[in-house]
């Protein structure tokens, strides 16, 4: 038997959109002192694939202000039903354990930041 050392991706709690199952979702949303942006996605969803690197960039840029987690829709139908999610990607912001904002569909970084400006500081470009 040959042992191979395969590199493992290390996912940091700060600065990345972190995958979460139902139990982790419940814990993070209930205990986070920062707002939590939850991305409900699926691997077969084209817009979800486009949104993923944007969410990582958003998470890295706003790590001190907001946590970003990802919930795979097909693996967690209970959460999909609980939050009445019919389309993906759907992103929900939870503040103090309660839904505070909801967005359906993929967004570029600047629009995402604009829509979440009540939760994170956004730099504005001067003309």
C-alpha positions as CSV (number, residue, x, y, z in Angstrom):
1,X,0.0,0.0,0.0
2,X,1.4,3.3,-1.1
3,X,0.6,6.3,1.0
4,X,0.2,9.6,-0.8
5,X,0.1,13.0,0.7
6,X,-2.7,14.9,-1.0
7,X,-3.0,18.5,-0.3
8,X,-6.1,19.4,1.7
9,X,-7.9,22.7,1.3
10,X,-8.0,24.5,4.7
11,X,-11.1,26.6,5.1
12,X,-10.8,29.4,7.5
13,X,-13.7,30.6,9.6
14,X,-12.9,34.2,8.7
15,X,-12.5,35.4,5.1
16,X,-14.2,32.6,3.2
17,X,-17.7,31.4,2.5
18,X,-17.7,28.3,4.8
19,X,-19.8,25.2,4.0
20,X,-22.3,24.3,6.8
21,X,-24.7,21.5,7.5
22,X,-28.0,22.0,9.4
23,X,-26.4,21.6,12.8
24,X,-23.6,24.0,12.0
25,X,-26.1,26.5,10.4
26,X,-28.2,26.5,13.6
27,X,-25.2,27.0,15.8
28,X,-23.6,29.8,13.7
29,X,-26.8,31.7,13.2
30,X,-27.9,31.5,16.8
31,X,-24.5,32.4,18.4
32,X,-22.8,34.8,15.9
33,X,-22.3,38.4,17.3
34,X,-22.0,39.5,13.6
35,X,-24.7,39.3,11.0
36,X,-24.5,36.0,9.0
37,X,-25.0,35.8,5.3
38,X,-26.2,32.3,4.3
39,X,-25.9,31.3,0.6
40,X,-28.3,28.5,-0.3
41,X,-26.8,26.9,-3.5
42,X,-26.5,23.7,-5.5
43,X,-23.6,22.3,-7.5
44,X,-25.7,21.9,-10.7
45,X,-26.7,25.6,-10.6
46,X,-24.8,27.9,-13.0
47,X,-25.6,31.2,-11.3
48,X,-24.5,29.5,-8.0
49,X,-21.1,28.7,-9.5
50,X,-20.8,32.3,-10.7
51,X,-21.7,33.6,-7.2
52,X,-19.2,31.4,-5.3
53,X,-16.0,33.3,-6.0
54,X,-17.8,36.6,-5.4
55,X,-19.0,35.4,-2.0
56,X,-15.4,34.4,-1.1
57,X,-14.2,37.8,-2.1
58,X,-17.1,39.5,-0.1
59,X,-16.3,37.3,2.9
60,X,-12.6,38.1,2.8
61,X,-13.3,41.8,2.4
62,X,-15.9,42.0,5.2
63,X,-14.7,39.3,7.6
64,X,-14.6,41.7,10.5
65,X,-18.3,42.7,9.9
66,X,-20.1,39.6,8.7
67,X,-19.8,35.8,8.6
68,X,-20.6,34.1,5.3
69,X,-21.7,30.4,5.2
70,X,-22.9,28.2,2.4
71,X,-25.7,25.6,2.7
72,X,-26.0,23.0,-0.1
73,X,-29.7,23.0,-1.0
74,X,-30.0,19.3,-2.2
75,X,-28.3,18.1,1.0
76,X,-30.5,20.1,3.4
77,X,-34.1,20.2,2.2
78,X,-35.4,20.8,5.7
79,X,-33.7,24.3,5.7
80,X,-35.0,25.0,2.1
81,X,-38.5,24.3,3.3
82,X,-38.1,26.0,6.6
83,X,-37.1,29.3,4.9
84,X,-39.4,28.9,2.0
85,X,-36.6,28.9,-0.6
86,X,-37.9,28.2,-4.1
87,X,-35.1,29.5,-6.2
88,X,-31.3,29.4,-5.9
89,X,-29.0,31.0,-5.3
90,X,-30.9,32.6,-2.4
91,X,-28.9,34.6,0.2
92,X,-30.4,35.4,3.6
93,X,-28.8,37.6,6.2
94,X,-29.5,36.6,9.8
95,X,-29.0,39.1,12.6
96,X,-29.4,37.9,16.2
97,X,-30.8,34.7,14.9
98,X,-33.6,36.3,12.8
99,X,-33.9,36.9,9.1
100,X,-33.0,40.5,8.3
101,X,-32.6,40.5,4.5
102,X,-33.1,38.2,1.5
103,X,-31.8,38.3,-2.0
104,X,-32.6,35.8,-4.8
105,X,-30.3,35.4,-7.8
106,X,-26.6,35.9,-8.4
107,X,-25.1,39.4,-7.9
108,X,-21.8,41.1,-8.8
109,X,-19.7,42.2,-5.8
110,X,-20.6,45.9,-6.1
111,X,-24.4,45.2,-6.1
112,X,-24.0,42.7,-3.3
113,X,-22.2,45.2,-1.2
114,X,-24.7,47.9,-2.0
115,X,-27.6,45.7,-1.0
116,X,-25.9,44.7,2.2
117,X,-24.6,48.2,3.1
118,X,-26.8,48.3,6.2
119,X,-24.7,45.5,7.6
120,X,-21.2,46.2,6.2
121,X,-19.2,49.4,5.4
122,X,-18.9,50.0,1.7
123,X,-16.4,52.2,0.0
124,X,-18.0,54.5,-2.5
125,X,-16.2,55.7,-5.6
126,X,-16.0,59.5,-6.0
127,X,-16.7,60.9,-9.4
